[in-house]
Amino acid sequence: MSFRAMTLQHQELPWTWPLQLGNGVPMLRARTIITAIDSRGHEHQAELAPCPGVHPETLGDACRLWQSTCAPRLLSQSLVLNPWQWTRPYFGLIELPATPLRSVQTAVEQLLLSWAQSQSPEVFSLADTMTLEGSALLALQADRETSWQEFLQLWDQGFRIFKCKVGRLPALHEFNCLQRMTQHGQGLLQLRLDANRGMSSQDAAFWKNHSQGLPIVYWEEAAGFYPQALDETLWDSHETIPAALAWILKPSRLSLSHTVHLLQKAAAENIPCVLSNAFDSGLSLRCSAWIYAAFCKNPQPLGFGTARFLPDDAWQSESWGASQVLVPGTPFAMRENRG
């Protein structure tokens, strides 16, 4: 069994509104969709979609490696389902460079997982359908009223967990926005805060002195802020992982196989893992959710609030066990209120 044909299609998805990623404000979310046909005629899809500010490689880098190395290997090599090794690169099925670009490794593994699901659906299925809740991503803005109205809209939709990045605007301005949200939440609001790496030492001191009154679940990847959660930037080093309240995992940044490894390690150490993403489209979101549902022992509300920044392609893909993993557009809180 092998792949017998493969096509690439470049796409640019429009943002809901301009969003700063890395050092720029890209007007479109660029990606390349890979469609592969296996020898049984089944179609499989994956995507190359490195995100500025998250992946070190560009889409051009990823496409060149795919065309020069990955596609020829996938089209020339016969695949045997056993032994399938979840935590080995490419699930142990093919030999490719040991340290490829992670967005490329993720795309290869997306194709392999789709192929495995078509070959042996009874093995590559969840025991039960799992429903996963999502959190909201709120971009604090210079116009305080704009931020407030956006928060109210998300709150009325039923969201109670909000991720906000702080350190891009004056600290007092951001604090006042979060304090107003906290008062409105009346004990129901939870905050996941992500400190901007460019935050000044003065702003860092401000937050350390003023965060006690806010309902902060954790600070994501923020050295010196507690409680702390660690994201993928720490997996790239081979040092001992510091103690943390939770791990934040982006499968499209880590690769699927390494995400499985970390989920299993977290389960053994009783560490909650939050599934996040790199402004991924529906194709990668569904695949990531399947991996998370299959291997996470303590599911947390997903960090999939980025989906509303790409509304035209949030969940169009029907791949990746759509009937096995459900991510409702309306949060649990709202659905429970509707009774």
Long-range contacts (C-beta under 8 A, 24 or more apart in sequence): 1-38, 1-39, 1-40, 1-78, 1-79, 1-80, 1-81, 1-115, 1-119, 2-38, 2-39, 2-74, 2-75, 2-76, 2-77, 2-78, 2-79, 3-36, 3-37, 3-38, 3-39, 3-44, 3-74, 3-75, 3-79, 3-111, 3-115, 4-37, 4-38, 4-39, 4-75, 5-36, 5-37, 5-75, 6-34, 6-35, 6-36, 6-37, 6-71, 6-74, 6-75, 7-34, 7-35, 8-32, 8-33, 8-34, 8-35, 8-63, 8-66, 8-67, 9-33, 9-35, 13-281, 13-310, 13-312, 13-313, 14-310, 14-312, 15-309, 15-310, 16-308, 16-309, 16-310, 16-311, 17-309, 19-139, 19-279, 19-309, 20-168, 21-51, 21-52, 21-53, 21-54, 21-279, 22-52, 22-53, 22-54, 23-52, 23-53, 24-52, 26-52, 29-279, 29-281, 29-310, 30-59, 31-59, 31-281, 32-59, 32-62, 32-63, 32-66, 33-283, 34-66, 34-107, 34-111, 36-74, 36-111, 38-115, 38-118, 40-118, 42-115, 42-118, 44-111, 44-114, 44-115, 44-118, 44-319, 45-110, 45-111, 45-114, 45-283, 45-317, 45-319, 46-106, 46-107, 46-108, 46-110, 46-111, 46-114, 46-283, 47-107, 47-110, 47-281, 47-283, 47-284, 48-103, 48-104, 48-107, 49-103, 49-252, 49-278, 49-280, 49-281, 49-284, 50-101, 50-103, 50-278, 51-252, 51-253, 51-278, 51-279, 51-280, 54-250, 54-253, 54-278, 54-279, 55-101, 55-102, 55-103, 55-253, 55-278, 56-101, 57-101, 57-102, 57-103, 57-104, 61-101, 62-101, 62-103, 62-104, 62-107, 65-100, 65-101, 65-104, 66-104, 66-107, 69-96, 69-97, 69-100, 70-96, 70-100, 70-104, 70-107, 70-108, 74-108, 74-111, 79-112, 79-115, 81-116, 81-119, 81-120, 84-116, 86-257, 86-260, 86-261, 86-295, 87-257, 87-258, 87-260, 87-261, 87-264, 88-257, 89-255, 89-257, 89-258, 90-257, 91-116, 91-257, 102-252, 102-253, 102-254, 102-255, 103-252, 103-253, 105-255, 105-257, 106-251, 106-252, 106-253, 106-254, 106-255, 106-256, 106-284, 109-255, 109-256, 109-257, 110-256, 110-283, 110-284, 110-287, 113-256, 113-287, 113-290, 113-291, 113-320, 114-319, 114-320, 117-320, 117-321, 125-321, 125-324, 126-290, 126-293, 126-294, 126-321, 126-324, 126-325, 129-323, 129-324, 129-325, 129-326, 130-293, 130-299, 130-324, 130-325, 130-326, 131-326, 131-327, 131-328, 132-275, 132-289, 132-292, 132-293, 132-299, 132-301, 132-302, 132-325, 132-326, 132-327, 133-301, 133-302, 133-328, 133-331, 133-332, 134-159, 134-301, 134-302, 134-303, 134-304, 134-305, 134-307, 134-327, 134-328, 134-331, 135-159, 135-161, 135-162, 135-163, 135-192, 135-301, 135-302, 135-303, 135-304, 135-305, 136-161, 136-162, 136-163, 136-305, 137-162, 137-163, 137-164, 137-303, 137-305, 137-306, 137-308, 137-309, 138-162, 138-163, 138-164, 138-305, 139-164, 139-165, 140-164, 140-165, 140-166, 140-168, 140-169, 140-173, 140-174, 140-177, 140-178, 141-169, 142-169, 142-173, 144-173, 144-176, 144-177, 147-177, 148-177, 148-180, 151-181, 151-184, 152-184, 155-184, 155-185, 157-330, 157-331, 157-334, 158-330, 158-331, 158-332, 158-333, 158-334, 158-335, 158-337, 159-305, 159-331, 159-333, 160-185, 160-188, 160-189, 160-190, 160-331, 160-333, 161-190, 161-191, 161-192, 161-217, 161-301, 162-189, 162-190, 162-191, 162-192, 163-191, 163-192, 163-193, 163-194, 163-220, 163-303, 163-305, 164-191, 164-192, 164-193, 164-194, 165-193, 165-194, 165-195, 165-196, 166-193, 166-194, 166-195, 166-196, 166-199, 166-207, 167-195, 167-196, 167-197, 167-198, 167-199, 167-203, 167-204, 167-207, 168-196, 168-198, 170-203, 171-202, 171-203, 171-206, 171-207, 171-210, 172-206, 175-206, 175-207, 175-210, 175-214, 178-214, 179-213, 179-214, 182-213, 182-214, 182-215, 185-215, 187-215, 188-333, 189-215, 190-215, 190-217, 191-215, 191-216, 191-217, 192-216, 192-217, 192-218, 192-220, 192-229, 192-274, 192-303, 193-218, 193-219, 193-220, 193-222, 193-225, 194-219, 194-220, 194-221, 194-222, 195-219, 195-220, 195-221, 195-222, 195-225, 217-245, 218-244, 218-245, 218-246, 220-248, 221-248, 229-274, 231-276, 235-262, 244-271, 245-272, 246-271, 246-272, 246-273, 246-274, 246-300, 247-271, 247-272, 247-273, 247-274, 248-273, 248-274, 248-276, 248-303, 249-273, 249-274, 249-275, 249-276, 249-292, 250-276, 250-277, 250-278, 251-275, 251-277, 251-284, 251-287, 251-288, 251-291, 251-292, 252-277, 252-278, 252-280, 252-284, 252-288, 253-278, 256-287, 256-288, 256-291, 259-288, 259-291, 259-292, 259-295, 260-291, 260-295, 263-291, 263-292, 263-295, 263-296, 263-297, 264-295, 266-296, 266-297, 267-295, 267-296, 267-297, 267-298, 270-298, 272-298, 272-300, 273-298, 273-300, 274-300, 274-301, 274-302, 274-303, 275-300, 275-302, 275-303, 275-304, 276-302, 276-303, 276-304, 277-303, 277-304, 277-306, 279-306, 279-309, 279-310, 280-306, 281-310, 281-313, 281-314, 281-316, 281-317, 282-307, 282-313, 282-314, 282-315, 282-316, 282-317, 283-317, 283-319, 283-320, 285-314, 285-315, 285-317, 285-327, 286-315, 286-317, 286-319, 286-320, 286-321, 286-322, 286-325, 287-319, 287-320, 289-320, 289-325, 289-327, 290-320, 290-321, 290-324, 290-325, 293-324, 293-325, 301-331, 302-327
